[in-house]
Amino acid sequence: MGLSLPDPKGHQRDVVFLNERGHCVVLGTAGSGKTTMAVHRAHYLATAPGIGGRTLLVTFNKVLVTYLKGLSIASPKLQIETYHAFARGYLRYSTKAHVRVYEPKKYLVERALSEIRERYPSRSVIHRPLDFFLDELHWMVGHGVVDQQTYVESRIRRVGRGKPLQQSDREVVFEVYQRYVQLRAEAGYKYDYDNMASAVLDDLKVDSTDRLYRHVVVDEGQDFTPEMIRSLAAAIPDDGSLTFFGDYAQQIYGSRMSWRSLGLRVSNVVEFAHNYRNSRQVAQLAQAVSEMPHFRDDVDLVQPTGSAADGPKPTILETTSKEEQLVQAVRNALARGASHQVAILMRTRDHEGRLKALLGQGRVPIHRLHRKLARWTDGPGVFYGTYSAAKGFEFDSVILPFCDADELPKPSEVEAHGLDEAKAREARQLYVAITRARTDLIMLHSSKLTDLLPNEMSDLYVRVRS
Ligand SMILES: Nc1ncnc2c1ncn2[C@@H]1O[C@H](COP(=O)(O)OP(=O)(O)OP(=O)(O)O)[C@@H](O)[C@H]1O
């Protein structure tokens, strides 16, 4: 095919050269080649004689777009972009107007919340943290559930979140939503990043002009809301195709959902079960993390069947303080970074500044993983950033500081969603981080180890003290 990527094998071939019409869902475990095959598939759909048509390869992660654009897959018929770039572009076309997106949503939700709090000071739900409301609004809008009756009567089932919200609580949440929408309109904005998808969908439903794309390929599909996928499905003509690649074990944005709620007309679901990336030891630890009781729910997880070659067991390194964790992480990273790709990944951005200072300006190339990264490099070096910024990537070595119980699950998630739900969400974050490692994985802590990792008796890692 002429792409500098591994050739498809087994089920991968079925997907890449699959029917060029209709909807297809591909679920794959971490490292099973979803991104690689998404690229192959998009390239095939854009260039194959007879069926080739304009194709959109869309993903959630901006850094991943930078990486994909750096692959030698250029074709005039292939467009690679984030969902929001697509949505903005389409809305500009459909409304013939400049599209302004309201970014600091949380400030207006906070304002709406404080006003509604004054109205219902005795209702306990209104005193839940801002993150809870942001998440609830993201779910509502992302599912297209924005009419009061459907939301309040809870007509759409929600995955996760142990105990459902009571109807009377939903009424209050809905008022916060309504007030937020009002405040946003008063500020002069029609869109935020959550409601753009529904706006695209609404416009496409009445748009009888020729579709720009004939084929859409979605990578990291588990992070797209149902409304985003529905709008992409509406963006292709009847004889076009939509191919969805996802892994629900890696769903890290917002609450969990299943591809079944996406409204696709899917005749076959393909599963990729072979892990081509992680060593057997890394894959075994990731698998154990995904089998812990808090991880389980009823979204579709693919059981991995095999993994890459053997490697060392993951290491858990205990240090004397959090500061020392960073020092050790940097020391290990710099030692390997001259000849390998090493990533230091953290749950939050809080420590990035400190890490940068410690990494210094030596001979080892240092790259911060973030949405404005201009160019992807395949060379050795140290990469650092959040778990979510590293989504879709892989490194020879991965170092995870702050695997302490008071850092993971993130305390603000526990406050917003309760311990059980926070553990379910945060375990997915950790799963993503662990599965970025090809062979070496070091996790650090200086107080009690996080409960999101299997206990010591599991024999899945070695413990070292500094
Ligand atoms: N058929 C194949 N033969 C050899 N290597 C492969 C094959 N398919 C994928 N790989 C390799 O496996 C690794 C993981 O692939 P890729 O990143 O596409 O997986 P993924 O399913 O998108 O992973 P994740 O969801 O964890 O980000 C890459 O190094 C890729 O080159």
The ligand as an ORCA input file, in Angstrom:
! r2SCAN-3c Opt
* xyz 0 1
  N      -0.302     -5.980     11.896
  C       0.624     -5.445     12.675
  N       1.881     -5.941     12.646
  C       2.853     -5.414     13.409
  N       2.670     -4.383     14.250
  C       1.445     -3.860     14.322
  C       0.356     -4.361     13.548
  N      -0.746     -3.624     13.848
  C      -0.350     -2.716     14.760
  N       0.961     -2.864     15.041
  C       1.766     -2.027     15.961
  O       1.158     -2.090     17.240
  C       1.340     -0.862     17.919
  C       0.009     -0.369     18.418
  O      -0.765      0.036     17.312
  P      -1.812      1.220     17.450
  O      -1.188      2.390     18.131
  O      -2.410      1.403     16.122
  O      -2.844      0.514     18.432
  P      -4.175      1.095     19.088
  O      -5.131     -0.033     19.081
  O      -4.585      2.348     18.400
  O      -3.671      1.369     20.530
  P      -4.265      2.312     21.689
  O      -5.746      2.232     21.615
  O      -3.718      1.671     22.927
  O      -3.705      3.681     21.471
  C       2.028      0.078     16.956
  O       3.407      0.073     17.216
  C       1.745     -0.556     15.611
  O       2.758     -0.242     14.666
*
